[in-house]
């Protein structure tokens, strides 16, 4: 029987999620193919007692486990040699802050399987995207209310779960016009849409969004064929954008003078165009609140100079100095929300969602030899990069 360990999350700021809830771990153990144990944690959204109550053993270390499941990156000093780890490693875009982590993973001959790379036909299988979208959209509205002192929204940790949250949003009333633009149409964007519509915010088409006035909040959503265009003005083909993103430019300019809250919920490739450039920000640039859910530092949103945190969710980008400063210090500044672990604000709901996918889609194929999905997400094995990830060689050299 293969022994699976649920690791304690060590990353700071704290992440409260878990890959398997107590009930999911119990259900898996009853199948007798895997045995799940849980490392003791004082921060996890499901406490040790909840696992014990489901007959899931709580242990101090995972040294005798074959496979270790976590959420965020494991600190390099906590890595156990010769194990298989599942995590969001944040290395596949050559993120500098995890360069040493990947080196250590290779040195310790760890098999690293990255959730972000578990995919079929180019589409990710495992993700928290919906809950990132819900939390990101809510925080963006909260930020707008604080910035202009026109309404007050409590922090998300005031709500027990999404059901509790939606009881509140369904009765909340906004006053006056707010124009909200969502970039993207994937899982993250769908979560953002779900949150906005729980507030009864009305969706409008691109033409009305740009040209009409309203006495209530509205939102518009842009898919990739609307927020980018070909440099040569030829017919847009979506697959060409994903194959050759460098052949495209941003089409955001036409929305830049009407948007008040910009919510970025789209995947960004470093070869893709930025949504706008810092030099595009002028007095006519109307989005003074940006919720960058994707949170690529100096990526699609050039104002995202750092990741914010759940404890300190906002910062200001000064349009004159092009530097960051304390939030709400000047209404001319752009206030940015760029929390990089948004689903952790709804930890119990997002963990249930995530664990269900792992249980139904990943565990049944985990033992298969030469499985395309598992192999395709394996970044390192036997002390070296796998073939698909050899492009990271210069990153770890």
ChimeraX attribute file (.defattr): number of C-alpha atoms within 10 A of each C-alpha:
attribute: neighborCount
match mode: 1-to-1
recipient: residues
	/A:1	8
	/A:2	12
	/A:3	16
	/A:4	22
	/A:5	24
	/A:6	26
	/A:7	23
	/A:8	25
	/A:9	23
	/A:10	18
	/A:11	12
	/A:12	9
	/A:13	11
	/A:14	16
	/A:15	22
	/A:16	23
	/A:17	28
	/A:18	27
	/A:19	24
	/A:20	25
	/A:21	25
	/A:22	23
	/A:23	17
	/A:24	18
	/A:25	24
	/A:26	21
	/A:27	15
	/A:28	16
	/A:29	18
	/A:30	10
	/A:31	9
	/A:32	10
	/A:33	14
	/A:34	15
	/A:35	19
	/A:36	25
	/A:37	25
	/A:38	26
	/A:39	16
	/A:40	20
	/A:41	18
	/A:42	11
	/A:43	15
	/A:44	17
	/A:45	19
	/A:46	19
	/A:47	14
	/A:48	20
	/A:49	14
	/A:50	15
	/A:51	21
	/A:52	15
	/A:53	12
	/A:54	15
	/A:55	15
	/A:56	21
	/A:57	18
	/A:58	19
	/A:59	15
	/A:60	11
	/A:61	15
	/A:62	19
	/A:63	12
	/A:64	11
	/A:65	18
	/A:66	15
	/A:67	18
	/A:68	23
	/A:69	20
	/A:70	21
	/A:71	23
	/A:72	21
	/A:73	20
	/A:74	22
	/A:75	15
	/A:76	15
	/A:77	8
	/A:78	8
	/A:79	18
	/A:80	19
	/A:81	15
	/A:82	18
	/A:83	20
	/A:84	20
	/A:85	26
	/A:86	23
	/A:87	18
	/A:88	19
	/A:89	21
	/A:90	19
	/A:91	19
	/A:92	17
	/A:93	11
	/A:94	16
	/A:95	13
	/A:96	12
	/A:97	9
	/A:98	19
	/A:99	16
	/A:100	15
	/A:101	21
	/A:102	24
	/A:103	17
	/A:104	19
	/A:105	27
	/A:106	22
	/A:107	14
	/A:108	19
	/A:109	19
	/A:110	23
	/A:111	24
	/A:112	25
	/A:113	23
	/A:114	24
	/A:115	22
	/A:116	17
	/A:117	21
	/A:118	21
	/A:119	16
	/A:120	11
	/A:121	7
	/A:122	8
	/A:123	10
	/A:124	13
	/A:125	17
	/A:126	20
	/A:127	20
	/A:128	19
	/A:129	22
	/A:130	22
	/A:131	29
	/A:132	29
	/A:133	29
	/A:134	25
	/A:135	25
	/A:136	32
	/A:137	32
	/A:138	22
	/A:139	25
	/A:140	27
	/A:141	22
	/A:142	17
	/A:143	27
	/A:144	23
	/A:145	16
	/A:146	15
	/A:147	20
	/A:148	10
	/A:149	9
	/A:150	11
	/A:151	15
	/A:152	12
	/A:153	16
	/A:154	10
	/A:155	14
	/A:156	17
	/A:157	13
	/A:158	9
	/A:159	16
	/A:160	13
	/A:161	16
	/A:162	18
	/A:163	11
	/A:164	11
	/A:165	18
	/A:166	17
	/A:167	13
	/A:168	14
	/A:169	18
	/A:170	14
	/A:171	11
	/A:172	12
	/A:173	12
	/A:174	16
	/A:175	10
	/A:176	10
	/A:177	13
	/A:178	21
	/A:179	22
	/A:180	27
	/A:181	25
	/A:182	23
	/A:183	24
	/A:184	22
	/A:185	18
	/A:186	15
	/A:187	19
	/A:188	28
	/A:189	29
	/A:190	21
	/A:191	23
	/A:192	29
	/A:193	24
	/A:194	19
	/A:195	25
	/A:196	23
	/A:197	17
	/A:198	17
	/A:199	20
	/A:200	17
	/A:201	20
	/A:202	13
	/A:203	18
	/A:204	15
	/A:205	12
	/A:206	16
	/A:207	10
	/A:208	12
	/A:209	21
	/A:210	17
	/A:211	8
	/A:212	9
	/A:213	13
	/A:214	12
	/A:215	10
	/A:216	14
	/A:217	18
	/A:218	21
	/A:219	22
	/A:220	20
	/A:221	21
	/A:222	18
	/A:223	14
	/A:224	18
	/A:225	14
	/A:226	15
	/A:227	18
	/A:228	21
	/A:229	23
	/A:230	19
	/A:231	11
	/A:232	9
	/A:233	9
	/A:234	8
	/A:235	8
	/A:236	15
	/A:237	11
	/A:238	12
	/A:239	9
	/A:240	12
	/A:241	18
	/A:242	14
	/A:243	9
	/A:244	11
	/A:245	20
	/A:246	15
	/A:247	16
	/A:248	19
	/A:249	19
	/A:250	20
	/A:251	18
	/A:252	17
	/A:253	13
	/A:254	12
	/A:255	19
	/A:256	20
	/A:257	15
	/A:258	21
	/A:259	24
	/A:260	20
	/A:261	24
	/A:262	24
	/A:263	28
	/A:264	27
	/A:265	27
	/A:266	22
	/A:267	17
	/A:268	18
	/A:269	15
	/A:270	13
	/A:271	13
	/A:272	20
	/A:273	20
	/A:274	19
	/A:275	19
	/A:276	19
	/A:277	13
	/A:278	12
	/A:279	9
	/A:280	11
	/A:281	17
	/A:282	12
	/A:283	9
	/A:284	10
	/A:285	16
	/A:286	19
	/A:287	22
	/A:288	19
	/A:289	27
	/A:290	29
	/A:291	29
	/A:292	27
	/A:293	29
	/A:294	26
	/A:295	25
	/A:296	22
	/A:297	16
	/A:298	13
	/A:299	20
	/A:300	24
	/A:301	22
	/A:302	17
	/A:303	27
	/A:304	25
	/A:305	19
	/A:306	17
	/A:307	19
	/A:308	19
	/A:309	17
	/A:310	21
	/A:311	10
	/A:312	11
	/A:313	18
	/A:314	25
	/A:315	25
	/A:316	26
	/A:317	27
	/A:318	19
	/A:319	17
	/A:320	10
	/A:321	8
	/A:322	16
	/A:323	11
	/A:324	19
	/A:325	16
	/A:326	12
	/A:327	21
	/A:328	20
	/A:329	15
	/A:330	14
	/A:331	14
	/A:332	15
	/A:333	22
	/A:334	25
	/A:335	31
	/A:336	29
	/A:337	30
	/A:338	30
	/A:339	27
	/A:340	20
	/A:341	24
	/A:342	25
	/A:343	24
	/A:344	24
	/A:345	24
	/A:346	23
	/A:347	22
	/A:348	21
	/A:349	20
	/A:350	25
	/A:351	24
	/A:352	18
	/A:353	19
	/A:354	20
	/A:355	21
	/A:356	17
	/A:357	17
	/A:358	18
	/A:359	16
	/A:360	10
	/A:361	13
	/A:362	17
	/A:363	14
	/A:364	11
	/A:365	14
	/A:366	12
	/A:367	12
	/A:368	11
	/A:369	9
	/A:370	10
	/A:371	11
	/A:372	14
	/A:373	17
	/A:374	20
	/A:375	20
	/A:376	19
	/A:377	20
	/A:378	24
	/A:379	26
	/A:380	24
	/A:381	20
	/A:382	15
	/A:383	16
	/A:384	19
	/A:385	21
	/A:386	19
	/A:387	12
	/A:388	13
	/A:389	15
	/A:390	13
	/A:391	12
	/A:392	18
	/A:393	11
	/A:394	8
	/A:395	18
	/A:396	16
	/A:397	7
